[in-house]
Amino acid sequence: MSPVVTPDADDVPQEYALLVIDMKDYSKIPEAKMAPTLADVESVLSTVFEECGIDDVVTLDNAVKDRGDGSIYVVSARHAARLVDPLLGLLSQALERREHSRLASSPVIRLRASVHVGPLESPGHRGDAVNDACRLVESVAVRRAMDAALDNDLLLAAAVSDPVFDRSVLAARTKRLKVRDFHSATALVNGKPGFAERCWLHVPGLVPTALAPYLSTDGDAPIASSPSLQGQGGADDAPVREKPVVPAGGQSAKAKGKARIVQVGGDYNRGRGDA
């Protein structure tokens, strides 16, 4: 008989796909309107997940919610491509519909988002993948993509991690979005010199070339060039990949994910058991 294999610390945990959202200028919303605005975001996301055929969403909601401007959604890794397409497009459309119908007294909802995939330990869904997904949504590159969105009256800017991009867009699992719909960048986070990861920026409704003026190569945000498209082809065109640029004095190691994270703000929130 073959020996029974039991899980231990050497096993690689199961992979999950993650969607992280962060609301721009949430702290500027009047306190009395914060809860209703968050409820609107949750309602929008619930509808969009249903439209995408994603019915196994887990929100990490057992942590301290002292920062209410964002959330992390954990789904089966098989849904990674759906989190890119059609979700990003449907989310943008849903935000636009809300914007056109909202009362003047209701705050505008503008979102940054990131999509990532990686192993997470059960039952608390802990791991480096959560930290990386949060840092993508907090990166300088995505913030500048958000600036481009706002200047064009758009409400969503997103970053797709390299592994998700490979498994979804390059693998031709996205029906609408192609390589030409993304701008390649290096995600860096102020105050996190050890983090420098390739990402793919997408602003629904905006061509990637419009992002270029917002992305620079100055000291705090080195940005890689856009993918080179042969003849402006589709997903079969391989993008040019450059090594991410690490700021001077930066470290190559990434912070380990020990915290159970829910809300996305300037800091990462720990679950009550980790505080």
C-alpha positions, 0 to 999 in steps of 0.5 A: 500500500502506498503511504497516506499523505497528510497535509503539512507545512511543506505543501503548497496551498490551494490557489485562489483568484483575488479581486481587490477594490479600493474607493478613491477619496472615500475619506472625503465622504461625509460620515453619514454617507459612508455606510450607504456608499459602501452598500452601493459598492457591495450591491454593484459587485454582487450584481457584476459577479452574478453577471460573470457567472461567479457564484463562489465569492468569499469576502474576508470580512472577519478582520478589523474594519477600521478602513472602509475604502475597499475589500478583497474578494476571493474566488476559485482560481478557475475564475481568474480570466472572468475577473479580467473579462468580462468583470472589469468591463461590466464593473465599469458599466455598472459604475457609469449607470449608478453615476447617471442615476444617482442623486446629487447628494450621493457621492461619486464612486470611483474605484481602483482594482487589481486582479491576482492569483496565488496560493492561500492557506485555509481557512483564513486565506492567508498568503503572499498573494493577498499582500501582492494584490493589495500592493498592486491596487495601491501602486503608483502606476494604478494611481496614475491610471486612475488620474487618467480615468478621472481626466476622461470622466471614467470611474475605474482603473485596474491592474492585472498581475503578470500571472493572471495576464498570462493565464487569461489574456495571453491564453486567449481566455478573454473574449473582448480584451486583447493584449492591445487593451493593456499598458505594461507597467512596473508596480511600485508602492511608496514606502515598500522598496522591496515590491516591484512587480510587472502589471498590466494596466486597463482603464475601460473606455480608454486606449492604453496609449492615453495612459502613457503621459501619466506614467513616467520614469522618475525616481519614485515610479519607474514604468516599463513600456507598453507591449510591442504589438506586431501589426496591432494584432490580438491576444496572440501577439507576445508583449515585450517583457522587461525586468521590473525596475527596483528603486535605488536601495530597494530589496529583492525580497517581498514582505511575507503575508501574515495578516488576514486582510479585508479593507484596503487603505494606506495600511493593511488590516490584521484580523483580530487573531493576528493583532 
